[in-house]
Amino acid sequence: MTKPSKTDVIVRATNRSWDEWMQYMDSIDAKNLSHYEIATLLLDELDGQIDNHAWWAQSVTVAYEQYIGRRLPGQRSDGTFETSASKSTQLGMQELMDKWIAFADEDEEVQAIVAEDVRSSGTEKRITWRTRADDGSSIRVTSEPKKNGTALIIVNHMELQTHELNTEAKEKWSSILERFVEGL
């Protein structure tokens, strides 16, 4: 069994101990259900009990699947892996993305990862920079506003084929973001 990630957060958010969640999973025979079937039952179970119950139904399902060894931390239901890294900044959302684009265009480490043309788009809620890496995986960098007028930069690297590549990507993007934010 793999130690699931974020069980302490799940316990706090759902007001149920991990043991209580395991008893519930046993009661629905979750080990013999698909991800979708478990999440659907949890959606009904949590409805009206907590805010964002759909999100928490997914979180509990993923943690359970990690616990029984069906997936590793960072692994998606299709078998690929996804990692993320983020940093808070003092910049506003648009200025942050403008600075990221300039940085990414010039940074050798970012350019070594990028294999396709970059696309960007945005709304009032977020601005996104997207591309593919040379291994076919997807990269999304998002600038999101915070309540105080500053913004957060978030990197998601998706469709990685192994846990090792996922770990490497996490370390690489954390380092890149650290360097980026230090230069602001």
N, C-alpha and C positions, 0 to 999 in steps of 0.2 A: 504494500500500500504506500502511496505517495502522500506526504504531508500536504494537504491542500493549502493554497495560499489564501490569505485574508479571512480565515475563520473567525478571528476575533472581531473583525468589522461586521461580519454576518451576524454573530451573536448579539452585538450591541444594537444593530439596526432592526433585527427581527424579534428581539426579546426572547430568544430561545437558545438554550445551550446547544453545543455541538452534539452532545449525547441525545438531546431531544430530537434534533434533526436526523440523527442516525436511526432513532426509533421510528420516526415518521417514514423515512426511506424504506425501512424494513416492512412497515405496514402496507406500503403500496407496491412492494416487490420491485423497487427501483432498479436493482441490479439486472433485471430482465427487461427493462424498458429502454427505449431510445432517449436521446437527449430531448427531443421534441416532446415525447410523452411525459417525461419527468417534469420539464418546464411548464407544460400545460397544467398538470395537476397542482404544481406549486403556485401557479398563477391564481387558480381557484382558491387554494389554501390561504394565500396571503391577501387576497382581495378584501379591502375594507379594514385590514389590520394595520398596514403601514403605508407610508407614502412611497411612491415609485415602486409599487409592488411587482410590476413586470420586470424591472431591472433587477430587483432582489431575487425574483424567481430564477432568472438566468444565473445570477451569482451563486446561489445555493446549488443549483444544478451542476455548474462547472466545478465547484468545490467538492461536491459529492463524487463526480466523475474522476477528479484527481485522487480523492481518498480511496476509491476502489481500484485505481490503477488504469482506468480507461483512457486517461489523458494526463499529460505532464503540465506543470504550471507554464502558461504561455501558449499552450497548444489549443488550437481551435477544433471544432467538431469534425472538420474535413481532414485533420491530421497535420495541417501546416501550423506554423508558429507565428505569433505576433508579439512584438515588444513595443514599449513606449518609453519616452524620456521627456521631461518638461522642466521649464525654468520660468519663474516669475521675473518680470522686468518692470522698470519705471516708465516705459514707453507706452503710448496709446496703441491700439490695435493696428491701424493702418501704417503708422511709422515703424512699428515692429516688423511688419511683413516687408515693407520696403527695405529695411536694413537687412533682413534675412535674405531677400532675393539678391541684393548686392553682395553680401557675404558668400552665399552659395555659389554665385557666378564666378567668384575669384578663389575660393578655398579649394586647395588641391585634394584634400581628403574627401570633401563632398563631391567634387568633380570625378574622382576615381570611382565613386559609387554609382553616379547617375549614368544611365545608358540610353535614355530616351529624352525627347524634348519635354520640358517642364510646362505644366499647365497651371494657371492660377485662376481662382474665382473667389467671389466673396459675397457676403450678405452683411446686415447690421450685426449679426451674432458671431460671425467668424469669417476669416479669410484663409483660404487653403492653397497650398503649393503642392502639386502632385507630380510624381514621375515613377519610372520603373528603374530598378537596379539591373546591373549586368547579369545577375542570376535569374531574372524574371520576376523577382519579388517587387512589391509595391511600396512606395514611400509617400507618406502624407505629412506635411508640416502645416500646422494650424496656428494662427494667431487668434486668441480669444480674449475678449475684454473681461476685466474684473470690475467689481462694483465701484472701486475707487478711481476709475478712469485709466488705470494702467492695464497691461495685457500680459498674458501668459503665452509662451511658445511651447507647442507640443509636437513631438515627432512620433509617428506611428510607422513601424516597419513591419509589413504584413507579408504573408505567403512564404515565409522562410521554411525551408524543407526539413531542418533538423533542430533539435534542442541546442546543439553546439553553435550553430549559426545564429540562433536566437540570442544566446548569451553573448556572443561576439558583437552582434548588432547593438544590443543594449549598452555594452561598454563603449562601443565606438560612438554611438549617438550621444551618450551622456558626456563624453569627452568633447565632441564637436559643439554641443550646446554650451558647455562650460566655457570653451574658448570664445564662442560667439558672444555670450553675455558679458564676459570680461572685457571684450572690445567695444562695448556700447558706450 
